[in-house]
């Protein structure tokens, strides 16, 4: 373990029921196995991130295999890179992280999310990894310590990513393409805005550049009300729409387009 203190950046060493640095900053390990490395002063709310209801919706939907092709391709791309150390940023309930762990069985793996509810569930899927409740803006790992950072439908702090990347390393990002869930959005909104699927590249630091990109798309037929409800709950659309528009989605079967892109972003 090569964790650093999120308060003073000194190395963390194993201590009774947790970890501690030389300055005496101590962080607990939960009984489920994860480390809580999110100090109170770094929180913007009492329980930041996704709540239990949102996490459970995502767990059910992903566990049913609807997005399995996304995870399989992500794991394949990660395996091609074969990093000595990798980190899944914004790991959520751990569906994609567990597939990454299977693809990289002998590598040093870390996963973090700001949501305690998500990490509590995620750490059961791959206990061999180091799981953390931590801020994406203050990842408790040393500079230049990682060859691969992964981000799935999650924001990236580019400056922090650049700090973590070792020479030759890169960021594997999975994000929505232009047609992603277009049918769902058409049911929810009077005017549907196109995704700008390359918008994230506009804010890249000069030291990072897009080295490779590819797309994946397929159709899903959501015949059960629970599946439609879970999909809605795990997207930002779930808390943006009123009850009437929500019921419009839940009332009858829905066929949706899943369209994503994978970007491999490296140090230039």
C-alpha positions, 0 to 999 in steps of 0.5 A: 500500500502506498497511500498518502494522507489527504491532509498533509500528503505524508505516507500512510502506514497501517495502524490499528483498525485503519491507517495513520501518518507521522503527523498523527492524522488517523483514518478508519477502516470500515468493517466492510474493508474500505478506508474512509479517507475523506476528512470532514473539512473536505466534505461539502455535505454530511453524506456527499455523493449518491445516496443509498436509493441511487446506488441500489438502482444502479446495482440492480440495473448493472447487475442485470447485465444491461451494460455488460458490453460497456464493461467488457470493452473497458476491461479489454482496453485496460488489459491492453495497457497492462498497468503496474498500478491503476485507479478507478476514479468515481467507482460507484457501486463497483460494477466496472471496477470488478471487471477491471480487477478481473482483467488485471489480476496481478496488478496494484488496484485502487478504487474510490468514490465520494459516496460512502453508500457506493463504496460500502457495496462496491468493496464486496465485489473485489476485496483484493483492491484498496477501496476508499471513500475519497475526493476525486480532487485529492486522491490519496496516492503519491505523484507519478504513481499510476500508469492507468486511471479509469473514469466511467460516466464520472467527472475528472479533475485533470490537474489531479489526474496529471499529478498521479500519472507516471511517464507513459501512463494515461486516462481511460475515459468512458463517457456518453456519445451523442445518441446515448439514451436519446429515446429516454431524453425524448420522452422526458424533455420537449427539446432534446439537446445533443451531447457534445461528446468531445466537450471534456477535451476542451479543458485538457491541460497542455500536458495531456492529449487524446491518443485514441478514441473509439465508439460502441453502441447497441439497443436495449429493450426495457420491458420491465417497469423496474428496469426503466425506473432504475435506469432513470434513477441512475442518471441525472435525468431522474432528479431533473424531471417532474412526476408526470414526465417520470411516469411517461417513461415508466408506463410502457416498454421503452427501447433505448440506444446505448452509445458511448465513446472510449478515450485514451488520453496520455501525457504529451 
